[in-house]
Amino acid sequence: MKLSGRLAGVCYLALILLQPIWHGLLPPPTGAGNWLLAAVATAPLLLPMKGVLAGSLRSMTWAGYLVMLYLAIGIMEAWSSPPHRVPALIQTGLVIAFVTAVLIFSGSVRRNK
């Protein structure tokens, strides 16, 4: 798999790991301390995970659509909640890195066909 595909996989895994850390482990006010919220935030990301890690362009595309929700949440939390600003900005950065890596990966896959 290309470097951009690997970078997309790493960013996606980091985004998955961030959810339980932020919502379940970090104490309030930085985190919610709520494992139900952590599970609800993590579950949708698990659906395309296998394809993203395998380098499937279709799975990466769907995951790109999915992570746009996490981008909106990250921006909203960073803007409105100072105690959540650091994890929210980390989430926003991971989403931007993932989408950028998927765009580069998709361009290289299409050129090779």
Backbone bond lengths (Angstrom), bond angles and torsions (degrees), N, CA, C in turn:
res aa  C-N    CA-C-N  psi(-1)  N-CA   C-N-CA  omega(-1)  CA-C   N-CA-C  phi
1 M - - - 1.449 - - 1.532 108.75 -
2 K 1.294 115.36 148.58 1.460 121.44 -179.10 1.529 111.13 -70.64
3 L 1.316 115.13 161.30 1.464 121.36 -179.79 1.524 111.24 -58.99
4 S 1.319 117.32 -40.11 1.465 119.82 179.90 1.528 111.05 -64.84
5 G 1.321 117.50 -35.35 1.458 120.92 176.47 1.512 111.68 -66.87
6 R 1.328 116.04 -39.39 1.472 119.78 177.25 1.525 110.88 -66.68
7 L 1.333 115.73 -41.48 1.462 119.69 178.27 1.522 110.54 -62.12
8 A 1.327 117.05 -40.38 1.463 120.69 177.16 1.529 110.14 -61.05
9 G 1.324 117.49 -43.64 1.463 121.10 178.84 1.515 112.56 -63.22
10 V 1.319 116.94 -41.59 1.471 120.95 179.37 1.526 110.24 -65.65
11 C 1.323 117.58 -44.19 1.466 120.65 179.05 1.530 110.56 -63.79
12 Y 1.321 116.08 -38.93 1.462 119.89 -179.69 1.531 110.77 -66.38
13 L 1.333 116.76 -44.09 1.470 119.54 177.23 1.523 111.41 -63.38
14 A 1.325 116.24 -39.92 1.468 119.57 178.37 1.533 110.69 -63.79
15 L 1.328 117.09 -37.54 1.459 120.55 177.51 1.529 110.71 -65.73
16 I 1.329 116.26 -39.43 1.466 120.25 177.10 1.526 110.45 -64.41
17 L 1.327 117.47 -43.29 1.464 121.21 -179.44 1.527 112.60 -69.26
18 L 1.327 116.38 -30.20 1.462 119.96 -179.21 1.525 111.89 -65.36
19 Q 1.319 117.79 -34.06 1.470 120.47 -174.32 1.532 112.32 -61.34
20 P 1.343 119.96 -54.20 1.470 117.55 179.01 1.525 113.34 -67.64
21 I 1.328 117.02 -29.85 1.465 119.20 178.04 1.529 109.38 -66.53
22 W 1.321 116.41 -48.97 1.461 121.14 -177.09 1.523 111.36 -67.68
23 H 1.319 116.87 -50.58 1.462 119.96 -172.25 1.526 114.10 -87.95
24 G 1.332 117.28 -21.55 1.454 119.38 -175.88 1.510 115.37 -109.47
25 L 1.342 116.83 -38.06 1.465 118.95 -173.23 1.521 114.43 -97.47
26 L 1.320 117.50 -38.72 1.457 119.25 -177.65 1.530 109.49 -67.92
27 P 1.316 116.87 131.79 1.471 118.87 -179.90 1.530 110.86 -73.37
28 P 1.314 117.27 154.83 1.463 119.81 174.48 1.522 109.39 -61.25
29 P 1.281 122.24 146.53 1.449 129.15 7.62 1.528 114.33 -87.62
30 T 1.335 119.30 -7.74 1.463 120.01 -179.19 1.516 111.45 -70.06
31 G 1.319 117.59 -40.71 1.459 121.89 179.03 1.515 110.43 -120.24
32 A 1.306 115.57 173.43 1.460 119.35 -179.12 1.524 111.34 -87.59
33 G 1.330 117.03 -23.48 1.456 120.07 -176.63 1.515 111.98 65.23
34 N 1.319 116.87 26.33 1.451 122.48 -173.18 1.533 109.08 -122.01
35 W 1.322 116.91 111.29 1.463 120.71 -177.20 1.517 112.60 -72.57
36 L 1.322 117.83 -26.59 1.463 119.99 176.25 1.530 109.83 -66.42
37 L 1.317 116.78 -44.26 1.461 120.90 176.35 1.524 110.81 -62.09
38 A 1.324 116.90 -40.00 1.467 120.85 178.20 1.524 110.72 -62.22
39 A 1.326 117.64 -42.18 1.465 121.36 179.37 1.523 111.45 -66.41
40 V 1.336 116.17 -42.12 1.468 120.26 179.57 1.528 110.80 -66.33
41 A 1.324 117.62 -36.16 1.463 121.18 179.17 1.530 112.08 -73.60
42 T 1.319 117.43 -28.89 1.456 121.48 -176.49 1.526 113.08 -87.70
43 A 1.313 117.83 -35.87 1.468 122.36 -172.11 1.535 114.20 -54.63
44 P 1.337 120.74 -46.81 1.465 118.57 -179.26 1.530 113.41 -62.39
45 L 1.322 116.25 -30.96 1.468 119.70 -179.49 1.522 112.15 -70.75
46 L 1.318 117.23 -21.25 1.462 120.31 -178.86 1.525 112.44 -76.02
47 L 1.329 117.92 -21.68 1.467 120.73 -176.00 1.533 113.32 -60.60
48 P 1.334 120.80 -52.94 1.467 119.35 -179.64 1.532 114.62 -91.68
49 M 1.334 117.39 9.27 1.463 120.51 -172.85 1.526 112.99 -58.48
50 K 1.329 118.16 -44.44 1.459 121.16 -176.80 1.531 110.86 -60.18
51 G 1.321 116.53 -45.44 1.457 120.02 179.52 1.515 113.21 -67.91
52 V 1.334 116.60 -37.43 1.467 119.90 178.31 1.525 109.71 -62.86
53 L 1.330 116.74 -45.27 1.464 119.86 -178.95 1.525 111.81 -69.69
54 A 1.344 117.30 -25.31 1.467 120.86 178.16 1.530 111.61 -83.53
55 G 1.317 117.76 -10.24 1.456 120.73 178.85 1.523 113.52 86.62
56 S 1.327 117.24 24.04 1.457 121.18 178.57 1.526 109.54 -77.26
57 L 1.319 116.01 121.36 1.459 120.62 -178.83 1.524 110.81 -63.15
58 R 1.315 117.35 -37.44 1.469 120.66 178.96 1.532 110.62 -63.21
59 S 1.328 117.36 -45.41 1.466 120.45 178.63 1.519 111.69 -65.37
60 M 1.330 116.27 -39.22 1.462 118.92 178.35 1.521 111.25 -65.29
61 T 1.321 116.33 -36.07 1.461 119.85 178.41 1.524 110.64 -65.27
62 W 1.334 117.04 -47.30 1.463 120.00 178.05 1.526 111.56 -64.36
63 A 1.314 116.50 -38.58 1.466 119.22 176.95 1.526 110.36 -64.23
64 G 1.336 116.90 -35.10 1.459 120.62 176.27 1.514 112.31 -61.53
65 Y 1.341 116.25 -39.85 1.464 119.64 175.46 1.527 110.20 -64.95
66 L 1.310 116.06 -42.56 1.459 121.39 -177.29 1.531 111.79 -64.47
67 V 1.319 117.08 -42.99 1.463 119.20 -175.74 1.521 112.63 -70.75
68 M 1.331 117.98 -12.44 1.462 119.21 175.04 1.528 111.06 -62.31
69 L 1.334 116.54 -31.32 1.471 119.39 174.31 1.525 110.88 -63.65
70 Y 1.323 116.22 -39.94 1.461 120.78 179.61 1.531 110.92 -71.10
71 L 1.324 117.12 -29.91 1.459 120.51 174.12 1.526 109.78 -64.12
72 A 1.331 116.27 -46.72 1.464 120.09 179.69 1.522 111.47 -62.11
73 I 1.325 116.65 -42.47 1.468 120.54 179.03 1.525 110.23 -64.86
74 G 1.325 117.00 -43.09 1.463 120.40 179.94 1.519 112.39 -62.07
75 I 1.319 116.59 -44.36 1.463 119.86 179.13 1.526 110.48 -65.73
76 M 1.320 115.97 -43.62 1.459 120.26 -179.26 1.529 111.05 -62.26
77 E 1.334 117.49 -45.08 1.469 120.74 -179.84 1.527 111.35 -67.42
78 A 1.323 117.31 -40.03 1.469 120.26 179.64 1.527 110.76 -64.75
79 W 1.314 116.28 -35.67 1.457 120.98 -178.25 1.522 112.06 -75.56
80 S 1.333 117.10 -41.76 1.460 119.72 -168.21 1.527 115.29 -101.88
81 S 1.332 118.09 -17.01 1.453 119.69 -173.51 1.529 110.84 -129.72
82 P 1.333 118.07 94.43 1.465 120.15 -178.48 1.536 115.14 -54.01
83 P 1.339 120.64 -37.95 1.464 118.26 178.79 1.538 113.43 -65.25
84 H 1.327 117.20 -25.76 1.470 120.93 -179.31 1.522 112.29 -96.55
85 R 1.312 117.97 7.35 1.461 121.28 -172.48 1.527 112.86 -61.62
86 V 1.315 118.61 -44.26 1.474 120.19 -176.36 1.530 111.78 -65.53
87 P 1.338 120.17 -53.36 1.463 117.49 178.41 1.531 112.65 -64.13
88 A 1.329 117.58 -31.35 1.461 120.26 178.65 1.523 111.10 -67.29
89 L 1.320 117.22 -40.39 1.467 120.11 177.75 1.527 111.60 -70.16
90 I 1.329 117.15 -33.78 1.471 120.08 174.29 1.525 109.34 -63.13
91 Q 1.323 116.84 -44.69 1.464 120.92 178.56 1.531 110.55 -61.13
92 T 1.312 116.64 -44.85 1.465 120.96 179.50 1.530 110.76 -61.71
93 G 1.312 117.04 -43.39 1.465 120.70 178.39 1.522 112.61 -63.83
94 L 1.329 116.76 -40.15 1.461 120.09 178.04 1.521 111.79 -64.80
95 V 1.317 116.88 -40.12 1.466 119.94 178.48 1.526 110.34 -64.96
96 I 1.324 117.35 -44.87 1.464 120.66 179.51 1.528 110.56 -62.54
97 A 1.323 117.20 -42.38 1.468 120.71 178.38 1.527 111.04 -64.48
98 F 1.339 117.01 -41.26 1.459 120.50 179.51 1.521 111.12 -63.41
99 V 1.320 117.04 -48.46 1.462 120.21 -178.24 1.531 110.59 -63.90
100 T 1.311 117.67 -39.96 1.467 120.85 177.56 1.521 110.63 -63.02
101 A 1.326 117.56 -44.53 1.464 121.17 179.00 1.522 111.30 -63.74
102 V 1.326 117.84 -38.33 1.469 121.07 178.33 1.523 110.22 -66.68
103 L 1.315 117.70 -40.47 1.462 120.22 177.90 1.525 111.35 -62.38
104 I 1.314 117.00 -43.53 1.469 120.63 177.93 1.521 110.26 -65.87
105 F 1.323 116.81 -43.00 1.467 121.95 179.11 1.520 111.04 -61.51
106 S 1.330 117.48 -44.28 1.459 120.26 -178.54 1.516 111.22 -65.71
107 G 1.317 117.64 -36.10 1.462 120.14 176.09 1.510 112.63 -65.16
108 S 1.322 116.82 -39.70 1.462 119.42 179.58 1.522 112.45 -72.54
109 V 1.333 117.39 -33.08 1.460 120.65 177.81 1.521 110.06 -68.20
110 R 1.313 117.60 -41.88 1.470 121.60 -178.94 1.514 111.15 -68.95
111 R 1.330 119.04 -35.08 1.458 122.14 177.96 1.510 112.24 -68.53
112 N 1.339 117.31 -30.58 1.456 121.39 -177.73 1.511 112.93 -80.54
113 K 1.316 118.94 -10.81 1.470 120.96 -179.02 1.490 112.02 -85.48
